[in-house]
């Protein structure tokens, strides 16, 4: 197209534009907008007229958007909205040369619209399409301007209070330019600008930088006096009105307010605190700011409260204000919520802080715990695990009592309900602490990896030590906050888990992973757990009695702990542990017969079978797991017996035993019976076990019942079957023909187990309990008769004779102690060392066996006196001559050696018979 044609077309467009604008009808606005865009590009002289028309279009579009309900959806009155959508892209694409014209025009138009619509909410105005397009045009063209031009444009917008929202929006493109200039405005104006600017998260960094720069400039030593006087109150006022400013000021406040900065700030405050701008800066305003700040400000205040009196007073005022504000149910204090979010930092500070810090943090934790019960539970759990001093434990007591009693009057009708609710929280805290301590012991600890010095105690040990200390304070009745027994009740509610922990740590076979606290010596932890159980109340006097499941768990754990203590090498540690276990057993069995039965069975079974080595016991049956020796064909016991003769060897006949020995070990060698095969009774571990058994019995009736249970258990555990376990003694011939092998096995089992022999002696004292172990006594007597006859058949002294005499002595002493042998049979024990094998056989058969056969050892033979003791009256149980003649004849034959026993045994008897 040639130049003349262009001029003609441009003239036509200009006339059409002027005519259309003069009619002031926006129905044809899209057509005029197209013409105006063409003129703006091709005819620069019409720039002002076109932009003025565009401004009219934007004004009409804003009105249409605000009053949308007044226009029909299909009406052509919405032409201005269509025009706005056409103008936006065109003005954004004009380029850098047009930016100095377009940017000021947009800013002036925004200012006009904002001023005109000042009565509307900012949100309503920003949501209109015309304003959004206008803000986009402004932002795009501002980025094309030079720094000085951009600054002028920003200053233009800051000069209009009605368009603070626009400054915030446009300032997103240049937050570093807007933020410092916004701080030159008044507090209200700056608040509005920064509030809108902060809606763009990346701008927060520049807002904070501007605030910190302004603050640093104010406290600089060479700064102007006027700036020092006004800036600090200005920032505080701005922060009180703007959460954005407060958040920006308090972010990383520890790095902003260093010790040097605090010294300069104190100097400025001291100098200008009496001037006019500082009138609004006081404790009330500072506390109001602190209530809205995060917990790091509180920690910084704690740090400086040690050496600054004003900070200390401000801290106390803040804590009182927090406690007062928490009175209201709907209070939602920012400081409290921040403390809850940073609760780990608060708790760590509670452990390592000074006295003022610990006291103040405890008050904060009380408020947090009161508002958030979950934090109350976690705080209890944390302090129980990591407290290492009485001070922190005292703070835990204060936190517990303060949380329960915070704003709860004593006469409140719901005080009991609140106490029960918080008691449940304490119980949960104790449970979580136990669980977390056990889990922490199984995790790799840095002290093993970094080779650091360590106190070599498990986390569970420290947990138990703290619980024990708290329980000790409770029982002393000197701590008023613990008189309701919050810790004791919580421990009693977790007895099952504590018992399970003791059972786990007392197990010798438990897993010990390397580089974990679980690999350390577990005995200190076991002792601590046992002490916790020992201090807990299980009697049901001050709290509900434990359930059957709990009792059984604790009993099993205590028994396992008892045997674990017996493995201790240090004698005092062993005795202390055993004493603790005995106290626990006594406490458990005092009111529960079920606990007594389980404890006695576990003690005996474990001592006789699982832990028999520590008592010196020898197994009756050889170890079939170990690899057998290689024997030649001629050395096997079965083949040697088959060579003895051609007769058929019958079971339970005298032909069934030719070569005595042990299968797998060959023929018993002459003189091979070692005294070590019969373990001693009077050993430390045996005595400790007997003490544990007696701890399960209390009072005369309890001792008799417990000893009766022990008797029945011994018979059950030793006897290979249930036959012939009754009280009656059969004829002596019956044992030779029917049950001799059974009797031999039972005697061997008893002899090789020092525990069973010691238990027989102990139950013999608790008459008439020994009667129920009649089967064991009968087995020993029958085997003695059998073996002593064998010695007579050999017509020579055997190496086993000494062993038989030891067995005879033990049998007579036990039966005499249990009053199963009346006078004068009870004195056979004194005669037995002087008797020959033949005489012993006669006395055993004619005196002891026949008497017990005819007088069945039964509890019915014993009477109970007024003190509850069972005994056998000698005047009513005198044996007849049939049972004493053999003994009398033997003494008379050997009167020279045994004559001193005759008057003791028979003269008194004859007097009674007369």
C-alpha positions in Angstrom: 0.0 0.0 0.0 1.4 3.4 -1.0 1.7 6.4 1.3 -1.4 8.2 0.0 -3.5 5.1 0.6 -2.1 4.8 4.2 -2.9 8.4 4.9 -6.4 8.0 3.6 -7.0 5.0 5.8 -5.5 6.7 8.8 -7.7 9.7 8.2 -10.8 7.5 8.0 -9.8 5.7 11.2 -9.2 9.0 13.0 -12.6 10.4 12.0 -14.4 7.2 12.9 -12.6 7.2 16.3 -13.5 10.9 17.0 -17.1 10.4 16.0 -17.5 7.2 18.0 -16.0 8.7 21.1 -18.1 11.8 20.9 -21.3 9.7 21.1 -20.1 8.3 24.5 -21.8 5.0 23.7 -19.8 1.9 24.9 -21.9 -0.5 22.8 -19.5 -0.1 19.9 -16.5 0.0 22.3 -14.8 -3.1 20.8 -14.7 -1.5 17.3 -13.4 1.8 18.7 -10.8 -0.1 20.7 -9.5 -1.7 17.6 -9.3 1.6 15.9 -7.6 3.1 18.9 -5.0 0.4 19.0 -4.3 1.0 15.3 -4.0 4.8 15.8 -1.7 4.2 18.9 0.7 2.2 16.7 0.5 4.3 13.5 -0.3 7.8 14.7 1.7 8.8 17.8 0.1 12.2 17.9 -3.2 10.6 18.9 -1.6 8.8 21.9 -3.1 11.0 24.6 -6.6 10.8 23.1 -6.5 7.1 22.7 -5.2 6.5 26.2 -7.9 8.8 27.6 -10.5 6.8 25.8 -9.0 3.6 27.1 -9.2 5.1 30.6 -12.9 5.7 30.0 -13.3 2.1 28.9 -11.6 0.8 32.1 -13.8 3.0 34.3 -16.9 1.6 32.6 -15.6 -2.0 32.8 -15.0 -1.6 36.5 -18.6 -0.3 37.0 -20.0 -3.1 34.9 -18.0 -5.7 36.9 -19.1 -4.3 40.2 -22.8 -3.9 39.1 -22.9 -7.2 37.2 -26.4 -8.0 38.6 -27.9 -4.9 37.0 -27.0 -6.1 33.5 -28.6 -8.9 31.5 -26.1 -11.6 30.5 -26.9 -11.2 26.8 -26.9 -7.5 26.8 -24.5 -5.6 24.6 -23.6 -3.3 27.6 -20.7 -5.6 28.3 -18.7 -4.2 25.3 -16.3 -2.5 27.6 -15.3 -5.8 29.2 -14.5 -7.1 25.7 -12.5 -4.0 25.0 -10.5 -4.5 28.2 -9.5 -8.0 27.2 -8.2 -6.5 23.8 -6.3 -3.6 25.4 -4.3 -5.7 27.9 -2.2 -7.8 25.5 -1.6 -4.8 23.1 -0.3 -2.5 25.8 1.9 -5.2 27.2 3.5 -5.8 23.8 4.3 -2.3 22.8 7.9 -2.6 24.0 10.5 -0.7 26.0 10.0 2.6 24.1 6.4 2.9 25.2 7.0 1.8 28.8 7.7 5.4 30.1 4.3 6.5 28.8 2.2 3.4 29.6 3.5 2.8 33.2 2.6 6.3 34.5 -0.7 6.2 32.7 -1.6 2.9 34.3 -0.6 4.1 37.7 -2.6 7.2 37.5 -5.6 5.2 36.2 -5.3 2.8 39.2 -5.1 5.7 41.6 -8.2 7.3 40.1 -10.2 4.0 40.2 -9.0 3.3 43.8 -9.9 6.8 45.0 -13.3 6.7 43.2 -14.1 3.2 44.7 -12.5 3.8 48.1 -15.8 2.8 49.8 -15.5 -0.7 48.3 -13.5 -3.6 49.9 -10.1 -4.0 48.3 -10.9 -7.6 47.6 -14.0 -6.7 45.5 -12.0 -4.2 43.5 -9.1 -6.5 42.9 -11.4 -9.3 41.7 -12.8 -7.2 38.8 -11.4 -8.2 35.4 -10.5 -4.6 34.4 -8.4 -4.0 37.5 -6.6 -7.3 37.1 -5.7 -6.5 33.4 -4.6 -3.0 34.5 -2.3 -4.4 37.2 -0.8 -6.8 34.7 -0.1 -4.0 32.2 1.5 -2.0 35.0 3.7 -4.8 36.2 4.9 -5.7 32.7 5.8 -2.1 31.8 7.5 -1.4 35.2 10.0 -4.2 34.5 10.9 -2.4 31.2 11.7 0.9 33.0 15.0 2.0 34.3 15.6 2.0 38.1 15.0 5.7 38.6 11.8 5.6 36.5 10.6 2.6 38.5 11.3 4.3 41.7 9.3 7.4 40.6 6.4 5.2 39.6 6.5 3.4 43.0 6.6 6.7 44.8 3.6 7.8 42.9 1.6 4.8 44.0 2.8 5.2 47.6 1.5 8.7 47.6 -2.1 7.4 47.3 -3.4 5.8 50.5 -6.3 4.3 48.6 -4.2 2.1 46.4 -1.9 0.4 48.9 -3.3 -2.9 47.6 -2.1 -2.0 44.2 1.4 -1.2 45.5 1.5 -4.6 47.1 0.4 -6.3 43.9 2.7 -4.3 41.6 5.6 -4.5 44.1 5.8 -8.3 43.7 7.9 -7.6 40.6 10.2 -5.3 42.6 9.9 -6.2 46.3 13.4 -4.9 47.0 12.3 -1.5 45.7 8.9 -1.3 47.3 9.6 -2.6 50.9 12.1 0.1 51.9 9.9 2.9 50.5 6.8 1.5 52.3 8.7 1.9 55.6 8.9 5.6 55.0 5.1 5.9 55.3 3.1 6.1 58.4 2.5 2.9 60.4 -1.0 2.4 59.1 0.0 3.1 55.5 3.0 0.9 55.7 1.0 -1.9 57.3 -1.5 -1.8 54.4 1.3 -1.9 51.8 3.3 -4.6 53.4 0.2 -6.7 54.1 -0.6 -6.8 50.4 3.1 -7.3 49.5 3.4 -10.2 51.8 0.8 -12.2 49.8 3.7 -13.0 47.5 5.9 -15.3 49.6 9.3 -14.4 47.9 8.7 -10.8 48.9 8.9 -11.7 52.6 12.7 -11.9 52.4 12.9 -8.3 51.1 10.4 -7.1 53.7 12.6 -8.6 56.5 15.8 -7.2 54.9 14.3 -3.7 54.8 13.1 -3.9 58.4 16.4 -5.2 59.6 18.3 -2.6 57.7 16.1 0.1 59.2 16.7 -1.3 62.7 20.4 -1.6 62.2 20.6 2.0 61.0 18.7 3.2 64.0 21.1 1.7 66.5 24.3 2.4 64.7 26.6 4.5 66.8 27.2 7.2 64.1 23.5 7.5 63.0 21.5 10.6 63.5 19.8 11.2 66.9 16.4 11.7 65.3 16.5 8.3 63.6 17.4 6.7 66.9 14.6 8.3 68.6 11.8 7.5 66.1 12.7 4.2 64.4 12.4 1.8 67.3 8.9 3.0 68.4 7.9 3.1 64.7 8.9 -0.5 64.2 7.2 -1.6 67.4 4.0 0.2 66.4 4.2 -1.3 62.9 4.7 -4.7 64.4 1.7 -4.3 66.7 -0.5 -3.5 63.7 1.0 -6.0 61.2 1.5 -9.7 61.7 3.7 -9.7 58.6 6.1 -7.2 60.1 6.1 -9.0 63.4 6.9 -12.3 61.7 9.7 -10.6 59.6 11.2 -9.0 62.7 11.2 -12.1 64.8 12.5 -14.4 62.1 16.0 -15.6 63.1 15.9 -13.2 66.0 18.8 -14.9 67.7 21.1 -13.8 64.8 19.5 -10.3 64.7 19.6 -9.5 68.4 23.1 -10.6 69.3 24.7 -9.6 72.6 26.5 -6.6 70.9 23.2 -5.4 69.3 21.4 -5.8 72.6 23.9 -3.6 74.3 23.5 -0.9 71.7 19.7 -1.2 71.8 19.7 -0.8 75.6 21.8 2.3 75.2 19.3 3.8 72.7 16.3 2.9 74.8 17.9 4.4 77.9 18.7 7.6 76.1 15.3 8.2 74.4 12.7 6.3 76.5 11.4 9.6 78.0 10.9 11.3 74.6 7.5 11.7 72.9 7.6 8.9 70.3 8.4 6.4 73.1 5.2 7.1 75.1 3.5 4.1 73.5 6.4 1.8 74.2 6.0 0.0 77.6 5.6 -3.4 79.2 2.0 -3.7 78.1 2.8 -3.2 74.4 5.9 -5.4 74.5 4.0 -8.2 76.2 1.3 -7.9 73.6 3.9 -8.3 70.9 5.5 -11.2 72.7 2.1 -13.0 72.9 1.9 -12.9 69.1 5.5 -13.8 68.5 7.1 -17.3 68.3 8.9 -19.1 71.1 12.4 -18.1 70.0 11.6 -14.5 71.2 10.7 -16.0 74.6 13.9 -18.0 74.7 15.9 -14.8 73.8 14.1 -13.0 76.6 15.1 -15.8 79.0 18.7 -15.5 77.9 18.9 -11.7 78.7 16.7 -11.9 81.9 19.7 -13.2 83.8 21.6 -9.9 83.6 18.9 -7.4 82.7 16.4 -6.4 85.4 13.9 -5.0 82.9 14.0 -8.3 80.9 13.4 -10.2 84.1 10.4 -8.1 85.0 9.1 -8.3 81.5 9.4 -12.1 81.6 7.4 -12.3 84.8 4.8 -10.0 83.4 4.6 -12.1 80.2 4.1 -15.3 82.2 1.4 -13.8 84.3 -0.3 -12.5 81.2 -0.1 -16.0 79.6 -1.6 -17.6 82.6 -4.4 -15.1 82.6 -5.2 -15.4 78.9 -5.3 -19.2 79.2 -8.3 -18.7 81.5 -10.5 -18.2 78.5 -11.5 -21.4 76.6 -11.3 -19.8 73.2 -7.8 -18.3 73.7 -5.5 -19.1 70.9 -2.2 -17.5 71.8 0.5 -17.5 69.1 3.3 -17.9 71.7 1.6 -21.0 73.1 1.1 -22.6 69.7 4.6 -21.8 68.7 5.9 -23.4 72.0 3.9 -26.5 71.1 5.4 -26.6 67.6 8.9 -26.2 69.0 8.3 -28.4 72.0 11.5 -30.4 71.5 13.7 -27.2 71.9 11.7 -26.2 75.0 12.3 -29.5 76.7 16.0 -29.6 75.8 16.3 -26.2 77.4 14.5 -27.4 80.4 17.2 -30.0 81.0 20.3 -27.8 80.5 19.1 -24.3 81.4 19.8 -22.4 84.6 17.4 -22.0 87.4 15.5 -19.0 86.0 15.2 -20.7 82.6 14.0 -24.0 84.0 11.4 -22.3 86.2 10.1 -20.1 83.4 10.0 -22.9 80.8 8.1 -25.1 83.3 5.4 -22.4 83.5 5.2 -22.3 79.7 5.0 -26.1 79.6 2.1 -26.0 82.1 0.1 -23.7 79.8 1.0 -25.8 76.7 0.0 -29.0 78.5 -3.2 -27.5 79.8 -4.2 -26.6 76.2 -2.8 -29.6 74.5 -3.1 -32.9 76.5 -1.0 -34.7 73.9 2.0 -32.4 74.7 1.3 -33.1 78.4 1.8 -36.8 77.8 4.9 -36.3 75.7 6.4 -34.0 78.2 6.0 -36.5 81.0 7.5 -39.2 78.8 10.5 -37.0 77.8 11.4 -36.0 81.4 11.1 -39.5 82.7 13.5 -40.7 80.1 16.1 -37.9 80.1 16.0 -36.3 83.5 19.3 -36.8 85.3 18.9 -34.6 88.4 16.5 -34.0 91.2 15.9 -30.5 89.9 14.4 -31.6 86.6 12.3 -34.3 88.4 11.0 -31.6 90.7 10.1 -29.6 87.6 8.2 -32.6 86.3 6.2 -32.7 89.5 5.5 -29.0 89.2 4.3 -29.4 85.6 2.0 -32.3 86.5 0.5 -30.5 89.5 0.3 -27.2 87.7 -1.4 -28.7 84.7 -4.0 -30.5 86.8 -4.7 -27.5 89.1 -4.4 -24.7 86.5 -7.6 -22.6 86.8 -9.4 -25.5 88.6 -10.9 -24.3 91.9 -10.9 -26.8 94.8 -14.7 -26.5 95.1 -15.3 -27.1 91.4 -17.9 -29.9 90.9 -15.8 -31.3 88.0 -12.5 -31.4 90.0 -12.7 -35.2 90.4 -13.5 -35.7 86.8 -10.5 -33.6 85.7 -8.2 -35.4 88.2 -9.2 -38.7 86.7 -8.8 -37.5 83.2 -5.3 -36.1 83.9 -4.4 -39.3 85.8 -5.1 -41.2 82.5 -2.7 -38.8 80.8 0.0 -39.4 83.4 -0.5 -43.2 83.0 -0.1 -42.9 79.3 3.0 -40.8 79.7 4.6 -43.4 82.0 3.7 -46.1 79.4 5.2 -44.1 76.5 8.4 -43.4 78.4 8.8 -47.1 79.1 8.2 -48.0 75.5 10.5 -45.3 74.1 13.3 -46.2 76.6 13.2 -49.8 75.6 13.2 -48.9 71.9 16.1 -46.5 72.4 18.2 -49.2 73.9 17.9 -51.3 70.8 19.1 -48.5 68.4 22.7 -47.8 67.5 24.2 -45.2 69.9 26.8 -42.7 68.8 28.8 -43.2 71.9 29.9 -46.6 70.6 30.6 -45.3 67.1 32.5 -42.1 68.1 34.1 -43.7 71.1 32.8 -41.1 73.5 32.8 -41.3 77.3 29.6 -42.7 78.6 28.1 -43.6 81.9 27.3 -47.1 80.6 23.7 -47.2 81.7 20.7 -48.0 79.6 17.9 -45.6 79.0 15.6 -47.9 80.7 17.8 -47.8 83.8 17.6 -44.0 84.0 13.8 -44.2 83.4 13.5 -46.6 86.4 15.8 -44.5 88.6 13.5 -41.5 88.0 10.4 -43.5 88.7 11.9 -44.8 91.9 12.9 -41.3 93.1 9.4 -40.0 92.4 7.8 -42.9 94.2 10.1 -42.3 97.2 9.0 -38.7 97.3 5.4 -39.9 97.1 5.8 -42.3 100.0 7.6 -39.6 102.2 4.3 -37.5 102.3 6.5 -34.4 102.3 5.7 -33.3 98.7 2.2 -31.8 98.8 1.8 -32.1 95.0 2.3 -35.9 95.2 -0.2 -36.7 97.9 -2.7 -37.9 95.4 -0.1 -40.4 94.2 -0.2 -39.6 90.5 3.0 -41.4 89.7 2.2 -44.4 91.9 -1.2 -44.9 90.3 0.4 -44.6 86.9 3.1 -47.2 87.7 0.4 -49.5 89.1 -1.5 -49.2 85.9 1.6 -50.2 83.9 2.7 -53.1 86.1 2.1 -55.6 83.2 4.5 -53.7 80.9 7.1 -53.2 83.6 6.9 -56.9 84.5 7.4 -57.7 80.8 10.4 -55.4 80.6 12.0 -57.1 83.7 11.3 -60.5 82.2 12.9 -59.5 78.9 16.0 -58.0 80.5 16.5 -60.8 83.0 16.6 -63.4 80.2 20.1 -64.7 79.6 19.2 -65.5 76.0 17.9 -62.1 75.0 19.2 -60.4 71.9 22.1 -58.0 72.4 22.9 -56.0 69.2 26.3 -54.5 68.8 26.8 -50.7 69.3 23.5 -50.5 71.2 22.8 -49.9 74.8 21.2 -53.3 74.9 24.8 -54.8 74.7 25.7 -53.3 78.1 25.4 -55.2 81.4 21.7 -55.7 82.0 21.8 -56.3 85.7 21.7 -52.6 86.8 18.6 -52.2 84.6 17.1 -55.4 86.1 17.7 -54.1 89.6 16.1 -50.8 88.8 13.1 -52.5 87.3 12.7 -54.7 90.3 12.9 -51.7 92.6 10.1 -50.0 90.7 7.9 -53.1 91.2 9.0 -53.3 94.8 7.9 -49.7 95.5 4.5 -50.1 93.7 1.5 -50.8 95.8 0.0 -54.2 94.9 -2.1 -54.8 98.0 -5.1 -52.9 96.7 -5.4 -50.7 99.8 -4.6 -47.4 98.1 -5.6 -48.3 94.5 -7.6 -51.1 92.8 -5.8 -54.5 93.1 -4.0 -55.7 90.0 -5.7 -58.2 87.7 -4.8 -61.9 87.6 -3.0 -61.3 84.3 -0.8 -58.6 85.9 -0.1 -60.7 88.9 1.0 -63.7 86.9 3.2 -61.5 84.7 5.0 -59.9 87.6 5.4 -63.2 89.4 7.0 -64.8 86.4 9.3 -61.8 85.9 10.3 -61.8 89.6 11.2 -65.5 89.5 13.3 -64.9 86.4 14.9 -61.9 88.0 15.7 -64.0 91.2 17.6 -66.6 89.2 19.3 -64.0 87.2 20.6 -62.5 90.5 22.0 -65.8 91.5 24.4 -65.5 88.5 25.9 -62.3 89.9 29.5 -62.7 90.9 29.6 -59.8 93.4 28.1 -61.2 96.6 26.6 -57.9 97.9 24.8 -57.2 94.5 23.5 -60.8 94.5 22.1 -60.4 98.1 20.5 -57.1 97.4 18.9 -58.4 94.3 17.6 -61.6 96.0 16.2 -59.5 98.9 14.3 -57.3 96.4 12.9 -60.4 94.7 11.9 -62.0 98.0 10.1 -58.8 99.0 8.3 -58.8 95.7 7.3 -62.4 96.1 6.0 -61.8 99.6 4.0 -58.8 98.5 2.5 -60.7 95.6 1.7 -63.9 97.5 0.3 -62.2 100.6 -3.2 -61.8 99.2 -3.2 -64.1 96.2 -3.1 -67.9 96.5 -2.8 -68.1 92.7 0.4 -66.0 92.9 1.8 -68.3 95.6 1.1 -71.4 93.5 2.6 -70.0 90.4 5.7 -68.6 92.2 6.4 -71.9 94.1 6.0 -73.9 90.9 8.3 -71.6 88.9 10.9 -71.5 91.6 11.1 -75.2 92.0 10.9 -76.1 88.3 13.5 -73.6 87.3 15.8 -74.6 90.2 15.5 -78.3 89.5 15.6 -78.4 85.7 16.6 -75.2 84.0 19.1 -73.6 86.5 20.2 -76.8 88.1 23.9 -76.2 87.5 24.1 -73.1 89.8 22.8 -75.3 92.6 25.4 -78.1 91.9 22.7 -80.6 90.9 23.5 -83.5 88.6 21.1 -84.6 85.8 19.5 -88.0 86.4 19.3 -88.7 82.6 22.4 -88.3 80.6 22.7 -85.8 77.9 21.5 -87.5 74.7 22.3 -84.5 72.6 26.0 -84.7 73.0 27.9 -87.0 70.7 28.2 -90.5 72.2 31.5 -92.2 72.8 32.6 -95.0 70.5 32.5 -98.3 72.3 33.6 -101.7 71.2 31.1 -104.5 70.9 32.4 -106.2 74.1 32.2 -103.0 76.2 28.5 -102.3 75.7 26.5 -102.8 78.9 23.7 -104.7 77.1 26.2 -107.3 75.6 28.0 -107.7 78.9 24.8 -108.6 80.6 23.8 -111.0 77.9 27.0 -112.9 78.4 26.2 -113.5 82.1 24.2 -116.6 81.6 21.9 -118.5 79.2 18.8 -117.9 81.3 16.1 -115.6 80.2 16.5 -112.2 82.0 13.2 -111.0 83.3 12.3 -107.5 84.2 12.0 -106.7 87.9 13.8 -109.9 89.0 17.1 -110.4 90.6 18.4 -111.7 87.3 17.8 -108.4 85.5 20.8 -106.6 87.0 24.3 -108.1 86.6 26.6 -105.3 85.6 25.5 -101.9 87.1 26.3 -98.9 85.0 25.0 -96.0 82.9 24.0 -96.5 79.3 26.4 -94.5 77.2 29.1 -94.6 79.9 29.7 -98.3 80.4 30.1 -100.4 83.5 30.4 -98.5 86.8 34.0 -98.8 87.9 34.9 -99.9 91.4 35.1 -97.0 93.8 33.9 -94.6 91.1 31.1 -93.1 93.2 32.3 -89.6 93.9 31.1 -87.6 96.8 30.6 -84.8 94.3 27.7 -86.8 92.8 25.7 -85.9 95.8 25.6 -82.1 95.8 25.7 -80.3 99.2 22.6 -78.7 100.7 24.2 -75.9 102.6 25.2 -73.6 99.8 24.6 -70.0 99.3 22.3 -70.4 96.3 20.3 -73.1 98.1 19.8 -71.0 101.1 18.8 -68.0 99.0 16.3 -70.3 97.1 14.8 -71.5 100.4 14.4 -67.9 101.5 12.6 -67.2 98.3 10.3 -70.2 98.8 9.6 -69.0 102.4 8.9 -65.5 101.1 5.9 -66.9 99.2 4.4 -68.0 102.6 3.2 -65.6 105.3 2.0 -66.5 108.8 1.5 -70.0 110.2 -1.3 -70.9 107.9 0.5 -69.5 104.9 3.6 -71.4 105.8 1.7 -74.7 106.1 -0.2 -74.1 102.9 2.9 -73.1 101.0 4.9 -76.1 102.4 2.1 -78.4 101.5 2.2 -77.0 97.9 6.0 -77.5 97.9 5.6 -81.1 99.0 3.1 -81.9 96.3 5.3 -80.2 93.7 8.3 -82.2 94.7 6.4 -85.4 94.3 5.0 -84.3 91.0 8.4 -83.2 89.6 10.4 -86.1 90.9 8.1 -89.0 90.4 8.2 -90.5 86.9 4.5 -91.4 86.9 1.4 -90.9 89.0 1.2 -94.5 90.4 2.2 -95.3 94.0 2.4 -91.6 95.0 -0.1 -92.0 97.9 0.7 -91.6 101.6 0.5 -95.3 102.6 3.7 -97.4 102.8 3.1 -100.9 101.3 4.7 -104.1 102.5 8.4 -104.2 102.1 8.1 -107.2 99.7 5.9 -105.2 97.4 8.7 -102.8 96.7 11.2 -105.5 96.0 8.9 -107.2 93.4 7.0 -104.3 91.8 8.3 -100.8 92.3 12.0 -101.1 93.2 13.2 -99.6 89.8 10.8 -96.7 90.3 12.1 -96.2 93.9 15.7 -96.3 92.7 15.0 -93.6 90.1 13.2 -91.3 92.6 16.0 -91.6 95.1 18.6 -90.9 92.5 16.6 -87.8 91.4 16.4 -86.5 94.9 20.0 -87.2 95.8 21.4 -85.6 92.7 19.3 -82.5 93.3 20.4 -80.4 96.2 17.3 -78.2 95.8 14.9 -81.1 96.4 16.8 -82.2 99.5 17.0 -78.7 100.9 13.3 -78.3 100.2 12.5 -81.5 102.0 14.3 -80.3 105.1 12.5 -76.9 104.9 9.0 -78.4 104.6 9.8 -80.8 107.4 9.7 -77.8 109.7 6.2 -76.9 108.6 4.4 -79.9 110.0 2.4 -81.7 108.7 3.5 -80.9 105.1 6.1 -83.6 105.0 3.4 -86.2 105.1 2.5 -85.3 101.5 6.0 -86.1 100.4 5.7 -89.6 101.8 6.4 -91.1 98.3 9.9 -89.6 98.3 10.7 -90.8 101.8 9.4 -94.3 101.0 11.6 -94.4 97.8 14.7 -93.6 99.8 13.9 -96.1 102.5 13.1 -98.9 100.0 16.3 -98.3 98.1 18.3 -98.3 101.3 16.9 -101.7 102.3 17.7 -103.1 98.8 21.2 -101.8 98.6 22.2 -102.6 102.2 21.1 -106.2 101.6 23.3 -106.2 98.6 26.2 -105.2 100.8 25.4 -108.1 103.1 25.4 -110.5 100.2 28.9 -109.5 99.2 30.2 -110.1 102.8 32.5 -107.1 102.5 32.5 -103.4 102.8 31.6 -101.5 99.6 32.8 -98.2 98.5 29.2 -97.1 98.3 28.5 -97.8 102.0 29.5 -94.2 102.9 27.0 -92.9 100.4 24.3 -95.1 101.8 25.0 -93.9 105.3 24.7 -90.3 104.2 21.4 -91.1 102.6 20.2 -92.9 105.7 21.3 -90.0 107.9 19.4 -87.5 105.7 16.3 -89.7 105.7 16.2 -90.1 109.5 16.9 -86.4 110.1 14.1 -85.3 107.8 11.6 -87.8 109.2 12.6 -86.9 112.8 12.3 -83.2 112.0 8.8 -83.7 110.6 7.7 -85.8 113.6 7.0 -88.8 111.5 9.1 -90.9 113.9 7.9 -90.8 117.5 10.0 -91.4 120.6 12.1 -93.6 120.8 12.3 -94.1 117.0 13.4 -90.5 116.6 16.7 -91.4 118.3 17.7 -93.9 115.6 19.5 -91.0 113.9 22.0 -90.9 116.9 22.5 -94.6 116.8 22.9 -95.1 113.0 26.7 -94.3 112.8 27.4 -97.1 115.3 25.3 -99.8 113.6 26.4 -102.4 111.2 24.8 -103.0 107.8 22.9 -106.0 109.1 21.6 -104.0 112.1 20.6 -101.1 109.9 18.6 -103.4 107.7 16.8 -104.8 110.7 16.1 -101.4 112.2 14.9 -100.0 108.8 12.6 -103.0 108.3 11.2 -103.8 111.7 11.2 -100.3 113.3 10.8 -97.6 110.6 9.2 -99.4 107.7 6.7 -101.4 109.7 5.8 -98.5 111.9 5.1 -96.2 108.9 3.3 -99.0 107.1 0.9 -99.4 110.1 0.8 -95.7 110.9 0.3 -93.9 107.6 2.1 -90.5 107.6 -1.0 -88.4 107.4 -1.8 -84.8 108.4 -4.6 -86.3 110.6 -1.9 -87.4 113.1 -1.1 -83.7 113.8 -3.2 -81.4 116.0 -3.2 -77.6 115.9 -2.7 -75.6 119.0 -4.0 -72.2 119.9 -1.1 -70.5 118.1 -1.8 -72.2 114.9 1.2 -74.5 115.1 0.7 -78.2 114.1 2.5 -80.8 116.2 2.3 -84.4 117.2 1.7 -85.1 120.9 4.3 -87.6 122.2 1.9 -88.9 124.8 -0.6 -90.1 122.3 1.7 -91.6 119.7 3.9 -94.0 121.8 4.9 -97.0 119.6 4.1 -100.4 120.9 6.8 -103.0 121.6 6.5 -104.5 118.2 8.2 -101.5 116.6 10.9 -101.0 119.4 11.9 -104.5 120.4 14.5 -104.9 117.6 16.0 -101.6 118.6 16.0 -102.6 122.3 17.7 -105.9 121.6 20.4 -104.3 119.4 21.3 -101.8 122.2 21.3 -104.5 124.8 23.7 -106.6 122.8 26.0 -103.7 122.5 25.4 -102.2 125.9 29.0 -101.3 126.4 29.0 -99.0 123.4 25.4 -97.9 123.1 24.3 -98.2 126.7 24.2 -94.4 127.2 21.2 -94.3 124.8 19.1 -96.9 126.6 17.8 -94.7 129.5 17.1 -91.9 127.0 15.1 -94.1 124.7 13.4 -96.8 126.9 13.3 -95.9 130.5 11.0 -92.9 129.9 9.0 -95.0 127.6 8.5 -97.8 130.2 7.4 -95.2 132.7 4.8 -93.9 130.3 3.6 -97.4 129.6 3.2 -98.1 133.3 
